[in-house]
Amino acid sequence: MLKGFRDFILRGNVIDLAVGVVIGAAFTAVVTAFSDAIITPLLNIFGDAEVGEGWKIPVIPGRPETALDLGMLVSAIINFLLIAAVVYFFIVAPMNKLDEMQKRHRGISEDTPAPTETELLTEIRDMLAGQTPQQAGSSTPPATGESPETK
């Protein structure tokens, strides 16, 4: 049981996943700091001067704990878009390019369309038609119109 767990943990994709999670968490902290230090103050420029809190909208006047913080929401959306862009451009796009290069190296052309279902079924039918019943593993007699007892 422990050997199976060790094999699972030492597989390359699990280790790669762990490294990706750690790097992703570290990068999330960087993007959040960037957003809090740069984006949020820029968004607060466009807020109401009387509120003094940027894009906060008070629901109940005089109770700041009931204010809706739209600036925080916009900042979180920008965080998400920045992280998604970095993941795409630094992880997904290079992996797709690497996969494409490997396919070209193996001789698999992207220009060649995959065979259709009809073409595959026709090929299977033709292969089976060329076999005798003994080759196909069939126990049924050939269809000659005679019963096996009359032979």
OpenMM code with the backbone's topology and positions (N, CA, C; nanometers):
from openmm import Vec3, app, unit

residues = "MET LEU LYS GLY PHE ARG ASP PHE ILE LEU ARG GLY ASN VAL ILE ASP LEU ALA VAL GLY VAL VAL ILE GLY ALA ALA PHE THR ALA VAL VAL THR ALA PHE SER ASP ALA ILE ILE THR PRO LEU LEU ASN ILE PHE GLY ASP ALA GLU VAL GLY GLU GLY TRP LYS ILE PRO VAL ILE PRO GLY ARG PRO GLU THR ALA LEU ASP LEU GLY MET LEU VAL SER ALA ILE ILE ASN PHE LEU LEU ILE ALA ALA VAL VAL TYR PHE PHE ILE VAL ALA PRO MET ASN LYS LEU ASP GLU MET GLN LYS ARG HIS ARG GLY ILE SER GLU ASP THR PRO ALA PRO THR GLU THR GLU LEU LEU THR GLU ILE ARG ASP MET LEU ALA GLY GLN THR PRO GLN GLN ALA GLY SER SER THR PRO PRO ALA THR GLY GLU SER PRO GLU THR LYS".split()
positions = [
    Vec3(0.0824, -0.1185, 0.0000),
    Vec3(0.0000, 0.0000, 0.0000),
    Vec3(0.0876, 0.1260, 0.0000),
    Vec3(0.1908, 0.1290, 0.0816),
    Vec3(0.2795, 0.2450, 0.0847),
    Vec3(0.3594, 0.2574, -0.0443),
    Vec3(0.3931, 0.1435, -0.1064),
    Vec3(0.4666, 0.1471, -0.2330),
    Vec3(0.3815, 0.2144, -0.3406),
    Vec3(0.2527, 0.1804, -0.3463),
    Vec3(0.1630, 0.2429, -0.4429),
    Vec3(0.1519, 0.3927, -0.4211),
    Vec3(0.1440, 0.4336, -0.2932),
    Vec3(0.1371, 0.5771, -0.2622),
    Vec3(0.2665, 0.6465, -0.3038),
    Vec3(0.3810, 0.5819, -0.2763),
    Vec3(0.5100, 0.6397, -0.3135),
    Vec3(0.5189, 0.6551, -0.4655),
    Vec3(0.4744, 0.5517, -0.5398),
    Vec3(0.4767, 0.5590, -0.6858),
    Vec3(0.3887, 0.6729, -0.7364),
    Vec3(0.2729, 0.6899, -0.6717),
    Vec3(0.1809, 0.7968, -0.7101),
    Vec3(0.2447, 0.9343, -0.6872),
    Vec3(0.3060, 0.9524, -0.5721),
    Vec3(0.3659, 1.0807, -0.5367),
    Vec3(0.4858, 1.1126, -0.6259),
    Vec3(0.5627, 1.0108, -0.6615),
    Vec3(0.6840, 1.0342, -0.7384),
    Vec3(0.6604, 1.0422, -0.8881),
    Vec3(0.5366, 1.0244, -0.9313),
    Vec3(0.5071, 1.0427, -1.0730),
    Vec3(0.5334, 1.1858, -1.1112),
    Vec3(0.5796, 1.2079, -1.2321),
    Vec3(0.6155, 1.3419, -1.2760),
    Vec3(0.5006, 1.4394, -1.2734),
    Vec3(0.3810, 1.3950, -1.3127),
    Vec3(0.2715, 1.4918, -1.3223),
    Vec3(0.2257, 1.5401, -1.1848),
    Vec3(0.2383, 1.4579, -1.0805),
    Vec3(0.1991, 1.5030, -0.9465),
    Vec3(0.2977, 1.6075, -0.8966),
    Vec3(0.4252, 1.5834, -0.9203),
    Vec3(0.5265, 1.6795, -0.8781),
    Vec3(0.5105, 1.8089, -0.9568),
    Vec3(0.4857, 1.7981, -1.0866),
    Vec3(0.4629, 1.9174, -1.1682),
    Vec3(0.3424, 1.9956, -1.1181),
    Vec3(0.2371, 1.9243, -1.0807),
    Vec3(0.1177, 1.9898, -1.0293),
    Vec3(0.1484, 2.0634, -0.8994),
    Vec3(0.2238, 2.0001, -0.8109),
    Vec3(0.2594, 2.0641, -0.6838),
    Vec3(0.3419, 2.1901, -0.7082),
    Vec3(0.4378, 2.1818, -0.7983),
    Vec3(0.5192, 2.2992, -0.8310),
    Vec3(0.4304, 2.4091, -0.8888),
    Vec3(0.3374, 2.3712, -0.9766),
    Vec3(0.2464, 2.4690, -1.0349),
    Vec3(0.1594, 2.5378, -0.9308),
    Vec3(0.1126, 2.4624, -0.8325),
    Vec3(0.0286, 2.5208, -0.7274),
    Vec3(0.1096, 2.6209, -0.6453),
    Vec3(0.2327, 2.5841, -0.6096),
    Vec3(0.3166, 2.6735, -0.5294),
    Vec3(0.3484, 2.8008, -0.6077),
    Vec3(0.3868, 2.7858, -0.7334),
    Vec3(0.4176, 2.9034, -0.8151),
    Vec3(0.2920, 2.9877, -0.8363),
    Vec3(0.1781, 2.9213, -0.8574),
    Vec3(0.0522, 2.9940, -0.8741),
    Vec3(0.0153, 3.0733, -0.7500),
    Vec3(0.0351, 3.0141, -0.6326),
    Vec3(0.0050, 3.0857, -0.5081),
    Vec3(0.0968, 3.2059, -0.4913),
    Vec3(0.2250, 3.1874, -0.5222),
    Vec3(0.3189, 3.2989, -0.5109),
    Vec3(0.2836, 3.4085, -0.6108),
    Vec3(0.2481, 3.3704, -0.7315),
    Vec3(0.2143, 3.4693, -0.8324),
    Vec3(0.0849, 3.5419, -0.7965),
    Vec3(-0.0099, 3.4698, -0.7373),
    Vec3(-0.1346, 3.5328, -0.6941),
    Vec3(-0.1054, 3.6417, -0.5918),
    Vec3(-0.0119, 3.6158, -0.5014),
    Vec3(0.0245, 3.7173, -0.4024),
    Vec3(0.0840, 3.8404, -0.4706),
    Vec3(0.1659, 3.8193, -0.5731),
    Vec3(0.2263, 3.9317, -0.6454),
    Vec3(0.1180, 4.0131, -0.7166),
    Vec3(0.0264, 3.9453, -0.7837),
    Vec3(-0.0792, 4.0165, -0.8562),
    Vec3(-0.1714, 4.0897, -0.7587),
    Vec3(-0.2024, 4.0279, -0.6457),
    Vec3(-0.2876, 4.0930, -0.5466),
    Vec3(-0.2188, 4.2183, -0.4918),
    Vec3(-0.0898, 4.2087, -0.4632),
    Vec3(-0.0164, 4.3262, -0.4152),
    Vec3(-0.0153, 4.4359, -0.5214),
    Vec3(0.0051, 4.3985, -0.6473),
    Vec3(0.0021, 4.4956, -0.7574),
    Vec3(-0.1347, 4.5631, -0.7646),
    Vec3(-0.2386, 4.4834, -0.7526),
    Vec3(-0.3736, 4.5375, -0.7609),
    Vec3(-0.4034, 4.6305, -0.6430),
    Vec3(-0.3636, 4.5871, -0.5222),
    Vec3(-0.3901, 4.6699, -0.4040),
    Vec3(-0.3089, 4.7992, -0.4059),
    Vec3(-0.1854, 4.7929, -0.4569),
    Vec3(-0.0979, 4.9102, -0.4535),
    Vec3(-0.1164, 5.0030, -0.5725),
    Vec3(-0.1555, 4.9500, -0.6869),
    Vec3(-0.1624, 5.0318, -0.8086),
    Vec3(-0.3056, 5.0479, -0.8589),
    Vec3(-0.3752, 4.9360, -0.8814),
    Vec3(-0.5073, 4.9410, -0.9451),
    Vec3(-0.6117, 5.0063, -0.8541),
    Vec3(-0.6183, 4.9622, -0.7288),
    Vec3(-0.7211, 5.0159, -0.6377),
    Vec3(-0.7061, 5.1668, -0.6182),
    Vec3(-0.5847, 5.2197, -0.5939),
    Vec3(-0.5752, 5.3668, -0.5833),
    Vec3(-0.6168, 5.4388, -0.7119),
    Vec3(-0.5853, 5.3796, -0.8276),
    Vec3(-0.6283, 5.4415, -0.9531),
    Vec3(-0.7804, 5.4397, -0.9653),
    Vec3(-0.8429, 5.3322, -0.9215),
    Vec3(-0.9891, 5.3254, -0.9246),
    Vec3(-1.0505, 5.4251, -0.8268),
    Vec3(-0.9830, 5.4474, -0.7142),
    Vec3(-1.0360, 5.5398, -0.6141),
    Vec3(-1.0354, 5.6842, -0.6617),
    Vec3(-0.9567, 5.7142, -0.7640),
    Vec3(-0.9563, 5.8494, -0.8203),
    Vec3(-1.0956, 5.8845, -0.8728),
    Vec3(-1.1640, 5.7841, -0.9268),
    Vec3(-1.2943, 5.8070, -0.9882),
    Vec3(-1.4103, 5.7939, -0.8897),
    Vec3(-1.3789, 5.7752, -0.7634),
    Vec3(-1.4837, 5.7596, -0.6627),
    Vec3(-1.5416, 5.8920, -0.6191),
    Vec3(-1.6403, 5.8860, -0.5318),
    Vec3(-1.7080, 6.0037, -0.4797),
    Vec3(-1.6190, 6.0709, -0.3755),
    Vec3(-1.5972, 6.2001, -0.3900),
    Vec3(-1.5087, 6.2725, -0.2983),
    Vec3(-1.5682, 6.2814, -0.1583),
    Vec3(-1.7025, 6.2877, -0.1488),
    Vec3(-1.7652, 6.2968, -0.0177),
    Vec3(-1.7508, 6.1678, 0.0610),
    Vec3(-1.7572, 6.0543, -0.0060),
    Vec3(-1.7442, 5.9260, 0.0635),
    Vec3(-1.6000, 5.9086, 0.1084),
    Vec3(-1.5044, 5.9489, 0.0232),
    Vec3(-1.3639, 5.9377, 0.0591),
    Vec3(-1.3135, 5.7950, 0.0578),
    Vec3(-1.3898, 5.7044, 0.0071),
    Vec3(-1.3511, 5.5634, 0.0083),
    Vec3(-1.3493, 5.5044, -0.1321),
    Vec3(-1.3339, 5.5859, -0.2331),
    Vec3(-1.3276, 5.5324, -0.3681),
    Vec3(-1.4652, 5.4974, -0.4205),
    Vec3(-1.4819, 5.3727, -0.4593),
    Vec3(-1.6069, 5.3292, -0.5206),
    Vec3(-1.7009, 5.2633, -0.4207),
    Vec3(-1.6954, 5.3030, -0.2970),
    Vec3(-1.7877, 5.2472, -0.1975),
    Vec3(-1.9194, 5.3241, -0.2034),
    Vec3(-2.0263, 5.2480, -0.2029),
    Vec3(-2.1590, 5.3080, -0.2066),
    Vec3(-2.2280, 5.2726, -0.0751),
    Vec3(-2.2606, 5.3734, 0.0058),
    Vec3(-2.3254, 5.3428, 0.1346),
    Vec3(-2.4700, 5.2983, 0.1128),
    Vec3(-2.5048, 5.1848, 0.1732),
    Vec3(-2.6425, 5.1370, 0.1641),
    Vec3(-2.7268, 5.2079, 0.2694),
    Vec3(-2.6738, 5.2149, 0.3912),
    Vec3(-2.7410, 5.2882, 0.4986),
    Vec3(-2.6491, 5.4045, 0.5363),
    Vec3(-2.6929, 5.5272, 0.5140),
    Vec3(-2.6080, 5.6428, 0.5460),
    Vec3(-2.5675, 5.6433, 0.6938),
    Vec3(-2.4398, 5.6734, 0.7176),
    Vec3(-2.3902, 5.6794, 0.8549),
    Vec3(-2.3396, 5.5458, 0.9069),
    Vec3(-2.3569, 5.4380, 0.8299),
    Vec3(-2.3072, 5.3053, 0.8729),
    Vec3(-2.2107, 5.2538, 0.7662),
    Vec3(-2.0807, 5.2813, 0.7826),
    Vec3(-1.9835, 5.2439, 0.6796),
    Vec3(-1.9712, 5.0927, 0.6590),
    Vec3(-2.0086, 5.0126, 0.7570),
    Vec3(-2.0000, 4.8667, 0.7405),
    Vec3(-2.1016, 4.8130, 0.6406),
    Vec3(-2.1997, 4.8938, 0.6028),
    Vec3(-2.2995, 4.8504, 0.5055),
    Vec3(-2.2681, 4.8993, 0.3640),
    Vec3(-2.1526, 4.9592, 0.3447),
    Vec3(-2.1177, 5.0138, 0.2136),
    Vec3(-2.0794, 4.9012, 0.1175),
    Vec3(-2.1235, 4.9143, -0.0074),
    Vec3(-2.0852, 4.8210, -0.1133),
    Vec3(-1.9542, 4.8700, -0.1736),
    Vec3(-1.8527, 4.7853, -0.1757),
    Vec3(-1.7210, 4.8260, -0.2250),
    Vec3(-1.7027, 4.7765, -0.3679),
    Vec3(-1.7454, 4.8592, -0.4636),
    Vec3(-1.7329, 4.8229, -0.6039),
    Vec3(-1.5873, 4.8250, -0.6495),
    Vec3(-1.5056, 4.9088, -0.5887),
    Vec3(-1.3641, 4.9143, -0.6217),
    Vec3(-1.2956, 4.7813, -0.5926),
    Vec3(-1.3318, 4.7180, -0.4812),
    Vec3(-1.2743, 4.5873, -0.4466),
    Vec3(-1.3175, 4.4821, -0.5484),
    Vec3(-1.4422, 4.4890, -0.5934),
    Vec3(-1.4919, 4.3938, -0.6933),
    Vec3(-1.4178, 4.4112, -0.8260),
    Vec3(-1.4028, 4.5352, -0.8722),
    Vec3(-1.3313, 4.5603, -0.9972),
    Vec3(-1.1858, 4.5168, -0.9831),
    Vec3(-1.1265, 4.5421, -0.8691),
    Vec3(-0.9886, 4.5013, -0.8444),
    Vec3(-0.9752, 4.3493, -0.8488),
    Vec3(-1.0696, 4.2768, -0.7911),
    Vec3(-1.0664, 4.1304, -0.7946),
    Vec3(-1.0820, 4.0776, -0.9373),
    Vec3(-1.1668, 4.1426, -1.0167),
    Vec3(-1.1840, 4.1021, -1.1569),
    Vec3(-1.0543, 4.1250, -1.2342),
    Vec3(-0.9892, 4.2384, -1.2088),
    Vec3(-0.8611, 4.2650, -1.2746),
    Vec3(-0.7568, 4.1632, -1.2307),
    Vec3(-0.7547, 4.1286, -1.1015),
    Vec3(-0.6639, 4.0231, -1.0526),
    Vec3(-0.6852, 3.8948, -1.1300),
    Vec3(-0.8104, 3.8554, -1.1427),
    Vec3(-0.8427, 3.7300, -1.2130),
    Vec3(-0.7948, 3.7350, -1.3574),
    Vec3(-0.8222, 3.8447, -1.4254),
    Vec3(-0.7824, 3.8566, -1.5659),
    Vec3(-0.6306, 3.8559, -1.5816),
    Vec3(-0.5591, 3.9223, -1.4910),
    Vec3(-0.4128, 3.9209, -1.4971),
    Vec3(-0.3575, 3.7803, -1.4753),
    Vec3(-0.4087, 3.7101, -1.3760),
    Vec3(-0.3615, 3.5743, -1.3483),
    Vec3(-0.3961, 3.4811, -1.4636),
    Vec3(-0.5182, 3.4931, -1.5167),
    Vec3(-0.5574, 3.4089, -1.6302),
    Vec3(-0.4693, 3.4369, -1.7514),
    Vec3(-0.4355, 3.5631, -1.7764),
    Vec3(-0.3503, 3.5977, -1.8898),
    Vec3(-0.2106, 3.5392, -1.8726),
    Vec3(-0.1560, 3.5497, -1.7524),
    Vec3(-0.0221, 3.4950, -1.7285),
    Vec3(-0.0239, 3.3430, -1.7430),
    Vec3(-0.1242, 3.2776, -1.6871),
    Vec3(-0.1329, 3.1314, -1.6992),
    Vec3(-0.1435, 3.0927, -1.8467),
    Vec3(-0.2241, 3.1651, -1.9226),
    Vec3(-0.2398, 3.1309, -2.0637),
    Vec3(-0.1103, 3.1537, -2.1411),
    Vec3(-0.0528, 3.2728, -2.1280),
    Vec3(0.0628, 3.3075, -2.2112),
    Vec3(0.1924, 3.2407, -2.1671),
    Vec3(0.2044, 3.2034, -2.0396),
    Vec3(0.3282, 3.1427, -1.9925),
    Vec3(0.3187, 2.9926, -1.9704),
    Vec3(0.1978, 2.9369, -1.9677),
    Vec3(0.1841, 2.7923, -1.9460),
    Vec3(0.1091, 2.7263, -2.0611),
    Vec3(-0.0130, 2.7701, -2.0883),
    Vec3(-0.0973, 2.7032, -2.1873),
    Vec3(-0.0412, 2.7185, -2.3290),
    Vec3(-0.0118, 2.8408, -2.3699),
    Vec3(0.0378, 2.8632, -2.5065),
    Vec3(0.1701, 2.7903, -2.5327),
    Vec3(0.2689, 2.7978, -2.4422),
    Vec3(0.3920, 2.7211, -2.4679),
    Vec3(0.3688, 2.5700, -2.4712),
    Vec3(0.2794, 2.5194, -2.3871),
    Vec3(0.2518, 2.3744, -2.3877),
    Vec3(0.1837, 2.3348, -2.5189),
    Vec3(0.0936, 2.4176, -2.5693),
    Vec3(0.0304, 2.3892, -2.6985),
    Vec3(0.1336, 2.3904, -2.8102),
    Vec3(0.2255, 2.4861, -2.8052),
    Vec3(0.3306, 2.4948, -2.9066),
    Vec3(0.4213, 2.3716, -2.8992),
    Vec3(0.4558, 2.3286, -2.7778),
    Vec3(0.5383, 2.2100, -2.7593),
    Vec3(0.4668, 2.0859, -2.8115),
    Vec3(0.3378, 2.0746, -2.7833),
    Vec3(0.2588, 1.9609, -2.8319),
    Vec3(0.2543, 1.9598, -2.9843),
    Vec3(0.2385, 2.0784, -3.0443),
    Vec3(0.2364, 2.0898, -3.1904),
    Vec3(0.3710, 2.0482, -3.2496),
    Vec3(0.4796, 2.0897, -3.1859),
    Vec3(0.6135, 2.0539, -3.2344),
    Vec3(0.6364, 1.9031, -3.2233),
    Vec3(0.5873, 1.8420, -3.1156),
    Vec3(0.6023, 1.6980, -3.0988),
    Vec3(0.5229, 1.6229, -3.2041),
    Vec3(0.4041, 1.6710, -3.2372),
    Vec3(0.3234, 1.6072, -3.3416),
    Vec3(0.3941, 1.6161, -3.4759),
    Vec3(0.4517, 1.7332, -3.5058),
    Vec3(0.5252, 1.7482, -3.6308),
    Vec3(0.6469, 1.6576, -3.6343),
    Vec3(0.7129, 1.6425, -3.5203),
    Vec3(0.8312, 1.5570, -3.5131),
    Vec3(0.7944, 1.4107, -3.5369),
    Vec3(0.6775, 1.3695, -3.4896),
    Vec3(0.6315, 1.2317, -3.5090),
    Vec3(0.5699, 1.2104, -3.6460),
    Vec3(0.5536, 1.3169, -3.7238),
    Vec3(0.4999, 1.3039, -3.8589),
    Vec3(0.3489, 1.3142, -3.8660),
    Vec3(0.2860, 1.3608, -3.7627),
    Vec3(0.1408, 1.3782, -3.7633),
    Vec3(0.1120, 1.5188, -3.8137),
    Vec3(0.0472, 1.5264, -3.9279),
    Vec3(0.0180, 1.6555, -3.9869),
    Vec3(-0.1175, 1.7056, -3.9387),
    Vec3(-0.1246, 1.8343, -3.9068),
    Vec3(-0.2518, 1.8923, -3.8658),
    Vec3(-0.3404, 1.9199, -3.9863),
    Vec3(-0.2789, 1.9257, -4.1062),
    Vec3(-0.3558, 1.9539, -4.2264),
    Vec3(-0.4358, 1.8327, -4.2716),
    Vec3(-0.3909, 1.7124, -4.2368),
    Vec3(-0.4606, 1.5912, -4.2758),
    Vec3(-0.5839, 1.5750, -4.1880),
    Vec3(-0.7016, 1.5751, -4.2482),
    Vec3(-0.8218, 1.5616, -4.1654),
    Vec3(-0.8343, 1.4194, -4.1109),
    Vec3(-0.8917, 1.4075, -3.9952),
    Vec3(-0.9146, 1.2766, -3.9357),
    Vec3(-1.0219, 1.2049, -4.0182),
    Vec3(-1.0119, 1.0722, -4.0296),
    Vec3(-1.1133, 1.0003, -4.1066),
    Vec3(-1.2499, 1.0118, -4.0398),
    Vec3(-1.3520, 1.0141, -4.1243),
    Vec3(-1.4876, 1.0230, -4.0715),
    Vec3(-1.5310, 0.8878, -4.0184),
    Vec3(-1.6389, 0.8869, -3.9451),
    Vec3(-1.6927, 0.7632, -3.8893),
    Vec3(-1.7304, 0.6667, -4.0022),
    Vec3(-1.7874, 0.7200, -4.1083),
    Vec3(-1.8268, 0.6365, -4.2217),
    Vec3(-1.7051, 0.5717, -4.2864),
    Vec3(-1.5977, 0.6474, -4.3029),
    Vec3(-1.4762, 0.5921, -4.3620),
    Vec3(-1.4172, 0.4814, -4.2748),
    Vec3(-1.4172, 0.5025, -4.1443),
    Vec3(-1.3645, 0.4000, -4.0534),
    Vec3(-1.4497, 0.2737, -4.0573),
    Vec3(-1.5811, 0.2893, -4.0576),
    Vec3(-1.6699, 0.1731, -4.0619),
    Vec3(-1.6569, 0.0986, -4.1947),
    Vec3(-1.6404, 0.1735, -4.3034),
    Vec3(-1.6207, 0.1098, -4.4342),
    Vec3(-1.4910, 0.0291, -4.4351),
    Vec3(-1.3863, 0.0839, -4.3771),
    Vec3(-1.2581, 0.0134, -4.3704),
    Vec3(-1.2701, -0.1143, -4.2871),
    Vec3(-1.3391, -0.1071, -4.1760),
    Vec3(-1.3591, -0.2263, -4.0915),
    Vec3(-1.4412, -0.3310, -4.1661),
    Vec3(-1.5473, -0.2874, -4.2345),
    Vec3(-1.6296, -0.3800, -4.3116),
    Vec3(-1.5475, -0.4509, -4.4187),
    Vec3(-1.4657, -0.3744, -4.4898),
    Vec3(-1.3831, -0.4331, -4.5954),
    Vec3(-1.2818, -0.5319, -4.5386),
    Vec3(-1.2257, -0.5016, -4.4235),
    Vec3(-1.1296, -0.5938, -4.3609),
    Vec3(-1.2001, -0.7228, -4.3187),
    Vec3(-1.3181, -0.7098, -4.2626),
    Vec3(-1.3927, -0.8285, -4.2191),
    Vec3(-1.4415, -0.9102, -4.3386),
    Vec3(-1.4738, -0.8444, -4.4485),
    Vec3(-1.5219, -0.9148, -4.5674),
    Vec3(-1.4121, -1.0009, -4.6275),
    Vec3(-1.2875, -0.9640, -4.6099),
    Vec3(-1.1762, -1.0405, -4.6647),
    Vec3(-1.1408, -1.1630, -4.5814),
    Vec3(-1.2005, -1.1797, -4.4649),
    Vec3(-1.1706, -1.2937, -4.3784),
    Vec3(-1.2699, -1.4066, -4.4022),
    Vec3(-1.2224, -1.5295, -4.3859),
    Vec3(-1.3135, -1.6445, -4.3880),
    Vec3(-1.3725, -1.6571, -4.2490),
    Vec3(-1.4812, -1.7318, -4.2314),
    Vec3(-1.5408, -1.7444, -4.0981),
    Vec3(-1.4435, -1.8031, -3.9958),
    Vec3(-1.3542, -1.8924, -4.0374),
    Vec3(-1.2601, -1.9504, -3.9433),
    Vec3(-1.1597, -1.8437, -3.8968),
    Vec3(-1.1180, -1.7543, -3.9865),
    Vec3(-1.0248, -1.6487, -3.9497),
    Vec3(-1.0905, -1.5476, -3.8566),
    Vec3(-1.2156, -1.5206, -3.8793),
    Vec3(-1.2863, -1.4215, -3.8001),
    Vec3(-1.3258, -1.4763, -3.6643),
    Vec3(-1.3078, -1.6073, -3.6430),
    Vec3(-1.3436, -1.6664, -3.5153),
    Vec3(-1.4917, -1.6952, -3.5044),
    Vec3(-1.5591, -1.6997, -3.6175),
    Vec3(-1.7024, -1.7211, -3.6166),
    Vec3(-1.7324, -1.8708, -3.6148),
    Vec3(-1.8332, -1.9072, -3.5410),
    Vec3(-1.8732, -2.0480, -3.5376),
    Vec3(-1.9913, -2.0745, -3.6290),
    Vec3(-2.0371, -1.9705, -3.6998),
    Vec3(-2.1504, -1.9899, -3.7895),
    Vec3(-2.1003, -2.0393, -3.9242),
    Vec3(-2.1760, -2.1289, -3.9879),
    Vec3(-2.1339, -2.1811, -4.1176),
    Vec3(-2.1500, -2.0738, -4.2238),
    Vec3(-2.0821, -2.0883, -4.3377),
    Vec3(-2.0974, -1.9914, -4.4446),
    Vec3(-2.2420, -1.9901, -4.4950),
    Vec3(-2.2861, -1.8760, -4.5391),
    Vec3(-2.4241, -1.8614, -4.5856),
    Vec3(-2.4329, -1.9124, -4.7287),
    Vec3(-2.4525, -2.0427, -4.7487),
    Vec3(-2.4627, -2.1009, -4.8831),
    Vec3(-2.6052, -2.1463, -4.9121),
    Vec3(-2.6942, -2.1284, -4.8172),
    Vec3(-2.8310, -2.1724, -4.8393),
    Vec3(-2.8536, -2.3153, -4.7925),
    Vec3(-2.7482, -2.3890, -4.7593),
    Vec3(-2.7629, -2.5261, -4.7114),
    Vec3(-2.7491, -2.5277, -4.5617),
    Vec3(-2.8199, -2.6187, -4.4992),
    Vec3(-2.8049, -2.6351, -4.3558),
    Vec3(-2.6850, -2.7242, -4.3290),
    Vec3(-2.6244, -2.7192, -4.2128),
    Vec3(-2.5078, -2.8009, -4.1842),
    Vec3(-2.5393, -2.9496, -4.1877),
    Vec3(-2.6653, -2.9872, -4.1641),
    Vec3(-2.7008, -3.1304, -4.1644),
    Vec3(-2.7043, -3.1902, -4.3036),
    Vec3(-2.7276, -3.1122, -4.4098),
    Vec3(-2.7408, -3.1644, -4.5439),
    Vec3(-2.6082, -3.1855, -4.6134),
    Vec3(-2.5006, -3.1436, -4.5543),
    Vec3(-2.3700, -3.1577, -4.6179),
    Vec3(-2.3194, -3.2960, -4.6027),
] * unit.nanometer
topology = app.Topology()
chain = topology.addChain("A")
for resn in residues:
    res = topology.addResidue(resn, chain)
    for name in ("N", "CA", "C"):
        topology.addAtom(name, app.Element.getBySymbol(name[0]), res)
